[in-house]
């Protein structure tokens, strides 16, 4: 990951499925679509691209055994994730109740 002038640049590795583990799908197969998600460790919030309300699926994955996937190799392409709003704050607790006992009035 490189941060330059407030812009973050990084390479994302998407591994292909291991054909030697039959019956287990632990990677991408040619032609499968994929989505992008980013996790903000400071808040624990996961955001899908471009937003959780509008998740985009990407096509064209193929096992190239190279660092760049054709069609996704433009270093000037910007994927602007729209952050999710933080979860609402929990309701404020009620103030402590004070119970005052009055002395019994004797007549």
Secondary structure, 3 states (H helix, E strand, C coil): CEEECCEEECCCCCCECCCCCCCCCCCECCCCCECCEEEECCCCEEEECEECCEECCECCCCCCCCCCCCCCCCCCCCCCCCCCCCCCCCCCCCCCCCCCCCCCCCC
